Amino acid sequence: MLTDTELDHIAKLARIELKDEEREKLKKELSSILDYVAKLNEADTSFIEPLQQITGLINSTREDVNRNEFPANEELKAKLIDQAPQHEDRLVKVKAVLAHK
């Protein structure tokens, strides 16, 4: 069974807040999933070749065009920005990925 600390860590990674009534149910469900994965890991797969992909497609790409399937307006953009852990005005703040020399 997952511990409260592990559940808190998972919730933090998923950026979700758990209500008290959800915690026990989620601990049981996640523990059940992890137990199932552990059971699958017991299977001997040493005789099976690794599978890279199954579709047969190679370098399948499409043209990058706006298909207007999900039209964005200012209200939607604001909601999306507000979901970021850190934001300022209309920008999402992230840690630096390049070092200054």
Z-matrix of the N, CA and C atoms (Angstrom, degrees):
N
C 1 1.453
C 2 1.522 1 108.24
N 3 1.302 2 115.89 1 137.55
C 4 1.454 3 121.25 2 177.46
C 5 1.526 4 110.41 3 -62.58
N 6 1.308 5 116.08 4 146.79
C 7 1.455 6 119.91 5 174.98
C 8 1.527 7 108.86 6 -87.57
N 9 1.320 8 115.74 7 165.98
C 10 1.467 9 120.21 8 177.06
C 11 1.529 10 110.86 9 -62.19
N 12 1.315 11 116.51 10 -36.48
C 13 1.464 12 120.68 11 179.05
C 14 1.525 13 110.86 12 -64.25
N 15 1.330 14 116.97 13 -44.17
C 16 1.469 15 120.68 14 178.27
C 17 1.521 16 111.33 15 -63.99
N 18 1.326 17 116.15 16 -41.36
C 19 1.468 18 120.31 17 178.38
C 20 1.529 19 110.85 18 -63.84
N 21 1.324 20 117.18 19 -41.73
C 22 1.464 21 120.94 20 177.25
C 23 1.521 22 110.94 21 -61.93
N 24 1.327 23 115.94 22 -39.71
C 25 1.467 24 120.31 23 179.45
C 26 1.532 25 110.56 24 -64.89
N 27 1.312 26 117.36 25 -44.67
C 28 1.471 27 121.92 26 178.66
C 29 1.523 28 110.11 27 -62.11
N 30 1.327 29 116.89 28 -43.70
C 31 1.470 30 120.93 29 179.16
C 32 1.525 31 110.67 30 -62.80
N 33 1.321 32 116.58 31 -38.92
C 34 1.469 33 120.10 32 178.52
C 35 1.524 34 110.44 33 -65.52
N 36 1.336 35 117.15 34 -43.04
C 37 1.460 36 120.48 35 178.41
C 38 1.527 37 111.24 36 -63.00
N 39 1.322 38 116.53 37 -37.18
C 40 1.461 39 121.64 38 -179.37
C 41 1.530 40 111.68 39 -83.15
N 42 1.323 41 115.80 40 -6.39
C 43 1.470 42 122.03 41 -178.77
C 44 1.528 43 111.65 42 56.06
N 45 1.335 44 114.53 43 47.85
C 46 1.465 45 119.50 44 177.09
C 47 1.524 46 109.06 45 -125.04
N 48 1.302 47 115.41 46 151.22
C 49 1.456 48 121.52 47 174.35
C 50 1.520 49 107.48 48 -102.70
N 51 1.315 50 116.26 49 132.58
C 52 1.464 51 120.92 50 -178.97
C 53 1.521 52 109.94 51 -104.39
N 54 1.315 53 115.27 52 131.65
C 55 1.459 54 120.56 53 173.86
C 56 1.520 55 107.81 54 -79.73
N 57 1.331 56 115.96 55 155.82
C 58 1.465 57 120.65 56 -177.69
C 59 1.521 58 112.25 57 -56.05
N 60 1.343 59 116.95 58 -39.34
C 61 1.465 60 119.49 59 -177.84
C 62 1.535 61 112.01 60 -71.88
N 63 1.322 62 118.46 61 -17.54
C 64 1.467 63 121.72 62 179.26
C 65 1.525 64 112.42 63 -86.92
N 66 1.318 65 116.68 64 -25.37
C 67 1.464 66 121.38 65 -170.73
C 68 1.537 67 113.04 66 -58.95
N 69 1.324 68 118.22 67 -51.97
C 70 1.470 69 120.75 68 -176.74
C 71 1.523 70 111.52 69 -64.42
N 72 1.336 71 116.15 70 -42.46
C 73 1.466 72 119.82 71 179.57
C 74 1.530 73 109.87 72 -62.04
N 75 1.332 74 116.33 73 -45.23
C 76 1.461 75 120.53 74 -178.73
C 77 1.523 76 111.23 75 -66.79
N 78 1.328 77 117.87 76 -38.61
C 79 1.467 78 120.37 77 177.31
C 80 1.520 79 110.91 78 -59.76
N 81 1.348 80 116.80 79 -43.85
C 82 1.464 81 120.87 80 -179.78
C 83 1.530 82 110.82 81 -65.78
N 84 1.340 83 116.64 82 -45.17
C 85 1.458 84 120.19 83 -177.82
C 86 1.527 85 111.88 84 -65.57
N 87 1.335 86 117.27 85 -45.69
C 88 1.468 87 120.24 86 179.51
C 89 1.524 88 110.80 87 -66.23
N 90 1.324 89 117.21 88 -38.38
C 91 1.463 90 120.42 89 177.60
C 92 1.517 91 110.51 90 -62.56
N 93 1.317 92 116.85 91 -40.64
C 94 1.466 93 121.46 92 178.82
C 95 1.526 94 110.52 93 -62.55
N 96 1.317 95 116.39 94 -42.69
C 97 1.472 96 120.70 95 178.70
C 98 1.525 97 110.21 96 -63.85
N 99 1.322 98 116.91 97 -45.39
C 100 1.470 99 120.44 98 -179.35
C 101 1.525 100 111.23 99 -65.73
N 102 1.328 101 117.95 100 -36.47
C 103 1.471 102 121.21 101 176.00
C 104 1.526 103 110.64 102 -63.32
N 105 1.331 104 116.51 103 -39.52
C 106 1.461 105 121.20 104 178.98
C 107 1.528 106 110.55 105 -65.37
N 108 1.326 107 116.91 106 -43.02
C 109 1.469 108 120.81 107 178.35
C 110 1.530 109 109.67 108 -63.71
N 111 1.325 110 117.31 109 -40.33
C 112 1.471 111 120.50 110 177.41
C 113 1.522 112 110.56 111 -61.54
N 114 1.323 113 116.72 112 -38.90
C 115 1.466 114 120.88 113 177.62
C 116 1.530 115 110.50 114 -64.25
N 117 1.339 116 116.56 115 -42.37
C 118 1.468 117 120.33 116 177.53
C 119 1.524 118 111.34 117 -62.71
N 120 1.324 119 117.01 118 -35.86
C 121 1.462 120 121.08 119 -179.90
C 122 1.523 121 112.50 120 -67.08
N 123 1.321 122 117.65 121 -16.69
C 124 1.459 123 121.27 122 178.23
C 125 1.533 124 112.00 123 -76.63
N 126 1.322 125 117.58 124 -17.96
C 127 1.468 126 121.26 125 -177.62
C 128 1.526 127 110.11 126 -67.42
N 129 1.338 128 115.83 127 139.17
C 130 1.462 129 121.27 128 178.29
C 131 1.531 130 109.14 129 -79.96
N 132 1.305 131 116.06 130 110.54
C 133 1.472 132 121.07 131 179.90
C 134 1.530 133 111.14 132 -114.93
N 135 1.327 134 116.77 133 16.76
C 136 1.463 135 120.41 134 -176.23
C 137 1.529 136 112.34 135 -64.52
N 138 1.324 137 118.10 136 -23.79
C 139 1.465 138 121.36 137 -177.85
C 140 1.533 139 112.34 138 -92.38
N 141 1.309 140 117.72 139 1.29
C 142 1.468 141 121.67 140 -178.00
C 143 1.523 142 109.41 141 -102.43
N 144 1.330 143 115.69 142 129.66
C 145 1.462 144 119.47 143 178.15
C 146 1.521 145 109.79 144 -71.32
N 147 1.340 146 116.92 145 143.02
C 148 1.470 147 119.36 146 177.51
C 149 1.527 148 110.79 147 -61.55
N 150 1.305 149 115.49 148 142.21
C 151 1.455 150 122.12 149 -179.64
C 152 1.523 151 108.52 150 -102.42
N 153 1.320 152 116.41 151 125.41
C 154 1.457 153 120.15 152 -178.59
C 155 1.523 154 111.59 153 -88.39
N 156 1.318 155 116.84 154 -48.00
C 157 1.457 156 121.91 155 176.61
C 158 1.517 157 108.24 156 -163.56
N 159 1.332 158 116.61 157 159.98
C 160 1.455 159 119.21 158 -171.93
C 161 1.524 160 114.28 159 -118.86
N 162 1.315 161 118.42 160 -7.14
C 163 1.465 162 119.59 161 -173.29
C 164 1.518 163 113.21 162 -83.14
N 165 1.324 164 117.50 163 -24.35
C 166 1.454 165 120.68 164 -176.32
C 167 1.521 166 113.04 165 82.80
N 168 1.324 167 117.28 166 -4.15
C 169 1.461 168 120.36 167 179.59
C 170 1.526 169 109.94 168 -77.59
N 171 1.303 170 114.94 169 139.82
C 172 1.462 171 120.44 170 178.26
C 173 1.516 172 107.83 171 -124.75
N 174 1.326 173 116.47 172 124.54
C 175 1.462 174 122.41 173 178.67
C 176 1.528 175 111.68 174 49.65
N 177 1.305 176 115.82 175 45.85
C 178 1.454 177 120.56 176 179.02
C 179 1.517 178 109.19 177 -78.15
N 180 1.304 179 116.68 178 117.12
C 181 1.458 180 120.85 179 -178.95
C 182 1.527 181 108.97 180 -132.61
N 183 1.287 182 115.61 181 165.28
C 184 1.460 183 120.82 182 174.08
C 185 1.516 184 107.80 183 -132.34
N 186 1.299 185 115.56 184 159.10
C 187 1.450 186 120.70 185 178.42
C 188 1.526 187 108.99 186 -66.62
N 189 1.302 188 116.76 187 138.25
C 190 1.453 189 122.22 188 -178.77
C 191 1.530 190 108.98 189 -85.23
N 192 1.314 191 115.27 190 91.72
C 193 1.460 192 120.63 191 -179.70
C 194 1.523 193 109.38 192 -127.76
N 195 1.318 194 116.37 193 150.64
C 196 1.450 195 121.74 194 177.22
C 197 1.521 196 108.28 195 -76.97
N 198 1.340 197 116.06 196 117.68
C 199 1.462 198 120.70 197 -178.23
C 200 1.525 199 111.53 198 -100.39
N 201 1.319 200 116.87 199 3.54
C 202 1.468 201 123.05 200 179.31
C 203 1.525 202 113.28 201 51.16
N 204 1.315 203 116.15 202 34.88
C 205 1.460 204 119.93 203 177.89
C 206 1.522 205 111.23 204 -78.16
N 207 1.325 206 116.48 205 -23.73
C 208 1.452 207 121.61 206 -176.01
C 209 1.524 208 107.46 207 -139.55
N 210 1.335 209 116.02 208 75.14
C 211 1.465 210 118.27 209 -174.86
C 212 1.530 211 111.30 210 -63.17
N 213 1.310 212 115.83 211 133.51
C 214 1.459 213 121.47 212 -179.35
C 215 1.521 214 109.21 213 -103.55
N 216 1.321 215 115.28 214 137.32
C 217 1.453 216 120.42 215 173.20
C 218 1.525 217 107.50 216 -121.41
N 219 1.302 218 117.11 217 177.78
C 220 1.467 219 120.18 218 -176.56
C 221 1.529 220 111.98 219 -62.47
N 222 1.327 221 117.62 220 -36.87
C 223 1.461 222 120.80 221 179.63
C 224 1.530 223 110.84 222 -64.36
N 225 1.327 224 117.22 223 -43.97
C 226 1.464 225 121.18 224 178.91
C 227 1.527 226 110.34 225 -65.63
N 228 1.310 227 117.07 226 -42.78
C 229 1.472 228 120.17 227 178.62
C 230 1.525 229 110.23 228 -59.58
N 231 1.338 230 116.84 229 -42.88
C 232 1.470 231 120.48 230 179.59
C 233 1.525 232 110.43 231 -63.17
N 234 1.333 233 118.26 232 -41.56
C 235 1.463 234 121.32 233 178.63
C 236 1.527 235 110.83 234 -62.59
N 237 1.322 236 117.20 235 -41.58
C 238 1.463 237 120.77 236 179.75
C 239 1.520 238 111.28 237 -64.97
N 240 1.325 239 117.19 238 -44.08
C 241 1.467 240 121.19 239 179.34
C 242 1.529 241 109.88 240 -63.67
N 243 1.334 242 117.57 241 -40.01
C 244 1.469 243 121.62 242 -178.80
C 245 1.522 244 112.58 243 -63.55
N 246 1.323 245 118.82 244 -21.49
C 247 1.459 246 121.68 245 -179.88
C 248 1.522 247 112.81 246 -78.85
N 249 1.315 248 117.46 247 -15.28
C 250 1.461 249 120.55 248 -179.70
C 251 1.532 250 109.16 249 -70.28
N 252 1.340 251 117.45 250 145.05
C 253 1.462 252 120.18 251 -179.73
C 254 1.528 253 112.63 252 -58.34
N 255 1.331 254 116.11 253 -37.76
C 256 1.463 255 120.27 254 178.33
C 257 1.519 256 108.21 255 -134.62
N 258 1.317 257 115.75 256 131.21
C 259 1.458 258 119.29 257 178.20
C 260 1.521 259 109.38 258 -151.55
N 261 1.300 260 114.36 259 157.54
C 262 1.462 261 120.96 260 178.48
C 263 1.519 262 107.17 261 -144.04
N 264 1.325 263 115.68 262 123.49
C 265 1.457 264 122.14 263 -175.69
C 266 1.532 265 108.76 264 55.79
N 267 1.306 266 118.05 265 -121.23
C 268 1.475 267 120.98 266 -179.37
C 269 1.519 268 111.37 267 -103.95
N 270 1.334 269 118.13 268 21.51
C 271 1.462 270 121.86 269 -176.38
C 272 1.524 271 110.88 270 -119.02
N 273 1.329 272 115.43 271 143.49
C 274 1.456 273 121.32 272 174.12
C 275 1.521 274 107.27 273 -91.81
N 276 1.341 275 116.09 274 128.95
C 277 1.468 276 120.53 275 -179.94
C 278 1.535 277 108.52 276 -90.13
N 279 1.325 278 116.81 277 131.42
C 280 1.455 279 122.63 278 176.95
C 281 1.509 280 109.39 279 -132.08
N 282 1.335 281 115.84 280 162.85
C 283 1.464 282 120.04 281 177.44
C 284 1.515 283 109.08 282 -67.60
N 285 1.318 284 116.30 283 151.64
C 286 1.453 285 121.64 284 178.55
C 287 1.526 286 109.89 285 -62.58
N 288 1.314 287 116.91 286 137.89
C 289 1.461 288 120.77 287 178.22
C 290 1.525 289 111.45 288 -108.71
N 291 1.309 290 117.28 289 -13.93
C 292 1.457 291 121.88 290 178.33
C 293 1.522 292 108.51 291 -120.20
N 294 1.324 293 115.37 292 138.39
C 295 1.461 294 120.29 293 179.48
C 296 1.519 295 110.01 294 -91.57
N 297 1.335 296 115.93 295 143.70
C 298 1.454 297 120.34 296 175.25
C 299 1.514 298 108.81 297 -81.64
N 300 1.322 299 116.24 298 139.90
C 301 1.470 300 119.49 299 178.56
C 302 1.496 301 110.44 300 -112.26
